Amino acid sequence: MANGLSFWLLRFVVRGFSDRRPCLLAMCFGLLLFQGCALLQRPSDIAAPTETPAQPAAPKTSVGVQPAPSQPVPAKPTTKTSPAVQTKLPQTGQASWYGAQHQGKQTASGKIFDQARLTAAHRSLPFGSKIKVTNLANGKSVEVEITDRGPVAENRIIDLSQAAAKALEMLESGTTTVRLELSSGP
């Protein structure tokens, strides 16, 4: 019984292909065409691959001996570059702070964010800049290092680490008006 069923199935498939060959050929061609078009489109959120430097030619080996596989070169972490337009200091505006949600993540400068360090994010000041931040509501000041880009909110001029916000006594309010100046220290 099973043998007769498999024969009947095979005969059905062969007859179906022989009767519809032009239709199947057109469908296969269409699928190949659409697959090719899909491969040509690159998602915008994936960076294009960068060219790798040419590898030197493998040394010649004797017959039957395989050369050792080359070690892959680790990828260099990408860092965002500072914008060309520099901010003139002193600058006055709103400051906010960010902490635990960014802890341990890489900043735009390539450094790892530590909420316990006196760091900040600014839209255009050069990375590594030492900036004096003064809370205009209470006169408290702190020196921070610019390690990241931000803030995201348009009405703010700087995002401070939790440690810097604590030094300025602005943890509870979340935002405050500050003045930014170049640090007078080394």
C-alpha positions as CSV (number, residue, x, y, z in Angstrom):
1,M,0.0,0.0,0.0
2,A,2.7,2.5,1.0
3,N,4.7,1.6,-2.1
4,G,1.7,2.3,-4.4
5,L,1.1,5.6,-2.6
6,S,4.7,6.8,-3.0
7,F,4.6,5.8,-6.7
8,W,1.3,7.8,-7.2
9,L,2.9,10.8,-5.4
10,L,6.0,10.7,-7.6
11,R,3.9,10.4,-10.7
12,F,1.8,13.4,-9.6
13,V,4.9,15.6,-9.0
14,V,6.5,14.7,-12.3
15,R,3.3,15.3,-14.3
16,G,2.8,18.6,-12.5
17,F,6.3,19.8,-13.4
18,S,6.1,18.7,-17.0
19,D,2.7,20.4,-17.6
20,R,3.6,23.6,-15.9
21,R,7.3,24.0,-16.9
22,P,7.0,27.6,-18.4
23,C,5.0,28.8,-15.3
24,L,7.5,27.3,-12.9
25,L,10.4,28.7,-14.8
26,A,8.9,32.2,-14.7
27,M,8.2,31.9,-10.9
28,C,11.8,30.8,-10.2
29,F,13.1,33.7,-12.3
30,G,10.9,36.1,-10.4
31,L,12.0,34.8,-7.0
32,L,15.7,35.1,-8.1
33,L,15.1,38.7,-9.2
34,F,13.4,39.7,-6.0
35,Q,16.1,38.0,-3.9
36,G,18.7,39.9,-5.8
37,C,16.9,43.2,-5.2
38,A,16.6,42.4,-1.5
39,L,20.3,41.8,-1.2
40,L,21.1,45.2,-2.8
41,Q,19.3,47.2,-0.1
42,R,21.3,47.9,3.1
43,P,19.5,48.7,6.3
44,S,20.3,52.3,7.4
45,D,21.1,51.3,11.0
46,I,23.9,49.0,10.1
47,A,27.2,50.6,9.3
48,A,28.8,49.8,6.0
49,P,31.8,47.5,6.4
50,T,35.2,49.2,6.4
51,E,38.0,48.1,4.2
52,T,40.6,46.0,5.8
53,P,44.3,46.5,4.9
54,A,45.6,44.0,2.5
55,Q,47.1,40.9,4.2
56,P,50.7,40.0,3.2
57,A,51.0,36.9,1.0
58,A,51.2,33.7,2.9
59,P,54.6,32.1,2.9
60,K,55.2,29.3,0.6
61,T,55.1,25.9,2.2
62,S,56.2,22.4,1.3
63,V,53.7,20.0,-0.2
64,G,51.3,18.7,2.4
65,V,52.0,21.3,5.0
66,Q,49.3,23.8,5.8
67,P,50.3,27.3,7.0
68,A,49.1,28.3,10.5
69,P,45.9,30.3,10.4
70,S,46.4,34.1,10.8
71,Q,45.1,35.6,14.0
72,P,42.2,38.0,13.5
73,V,43.0,41.6,14.2
74,P,40.6,42.9,16.9
75,A,38.4,45.8,15.8
76,K,39.3,49.2,17.1
77,P,36.4,50.7,19.0
78,T,34.8,53.6,17.2
79,T,34.5,57.0,18.8
80,K,32.5,59.9,17.8
81,T,34.5,63.0,16.8
82,S,34.0,66.4,18.3
83,P,32.0,68.9,16.2
84,A,34.0,71.6,14.5
85,V,32.1,74.4,16.1
86,Q,33.4,75.2,19.6
87,T,31.3,76.7,22.4
88,K,32.5,79.9,23.9
89,L,32.8,80.0,27.6
90,P,31.5,81.1,30.0
91,Q,28.1,79.6,29.2
92,T,24.9,79.7,31.3
93,G,22.0,77.4,31.0
94,Q,20.2,74.3,32.4
95,A,22.1,71.3,33.6
96,S,20.8,67.8,34.3
97,W,22.4,64.6,35.5
98,Y,22.5,61.0,34.4
99,G,23.7,58.0,36.4
100,A,22.8,54.3,36.9
101,Q,21.2,53.7,33.5
102,H,24.5,54.5,31.8
103,Q,26.8,52.9,34.3
104,G,29.6,50.8,32.6
105,K,28.6,51.9,29.0
106,Q,31.1,53.3,26.6
107,T,30.9,57.1,26.2
108,A,31.4,59.0,22.9
109,S,35.1,59.6,23.8
110,G,35.6,55.8,24.2
111,K,35.9,55.9,28.0
112,I,33.6,53.8,30.2
113,F,31.1,55.8,32.1
114,D,31.4,55.7,35.9
115,Q,28.7,57.6,37.7
116,A,31.1,58.0,40.7
117,R,33.6,60.1,38.7
118,L,33.3,63.8,38.0
119,T,32.5,63.7,34.3
120,A,30.0,65.4,32.0
121,A,28.5,65.3,28.5
122,H,28.5,68.5,26.4
123,R,27.5,69.0,22.7
124,S,30.7,70.6,21.5
125,L,33.5,71.1,24.1
126,P,36.5,68.9,23.3
127,F,36.8,65.6,25.1
128,G,39.2,65.8,28.0
129,S,38.3,69.5,28.7
130,K,38.3,70.4,32.4
131,I,35.2,72.6,33.0
132,K,34.2,74.4,36.2
133,V,30.4,74.1,36.7
134,T,28.8,76.4,39.2
135,N,25.2,75.9,40.5
136,L,23.8,79.4,40.4
137,A,21.1,78.6,42.9
138,N,23.5,77.8,45.8
139,G,27.0,78.9,44.6
140,K,28.5,75.4,44.8
141,S,31.1,74.5,42.1
142,V,32.7,71.4,40.8
143,E,35.3,70.6,38.1
144,V,34.3,68.0,35.6
145,E,36.0,66.3,32.6
146,I,34.0,66.2,29.3
147,T,33.9,62.5,28.2
148,D,30.6,62.3,26.4
149,R,28.2,64.0,24.0
150,G,24.9,65.4,25.1
151,P,22.5,66.3,26.6
152,V,19.7,65.0,24.4
153,A,17.2,67.5,25.8
154,E,17.4,70.7,23.7
155,N,16.9,73.1,26.6
156,R,20.0,71.9,28.5
157,I,23.6,72.7,28.0
158,I,25.3,69.9,30.0
159,D,24.6,66.5,31.5
160,L,26.6,65.8,34.7
161,S,27.5,62.5,36.3
162,Q,25.8,61.6,39.5
163,A,28.9,62.4,41.5
164,A,29.1,65.9,40.0
165,A,25.3,66.4,40.6
166,K,25.8,65.5,44.2
167,A,28.7,68.0,44.6
168,L,26.4,70.7,43.2
169,E,23.5,69.6,45.4
170,M,21.1,69.0,42.5
171,L,20.3,65.3,42.9
172,E,16.8,65.8,44.1
173,S,15.8,68.6,41.7
174,G,17.3,66.8,38.7
175,T,18.0,70.1,36.9
176,T,19.4,73.5,37.8
177,T,20.8,76.6,36.2
178,V,24.6,76.5,35.9
179,R,27.5,78.5,34.6
180,L,30.3,76.7,32.7
181,E,33.8,78.1,32.7
182,L,37.2,76.8,31.8
183,S,38.9,75.3,34.8
184,S,41.7,77.4,36.2
185,G,43.5,74.2,37.5
186,P,46.1,72.1,35.7
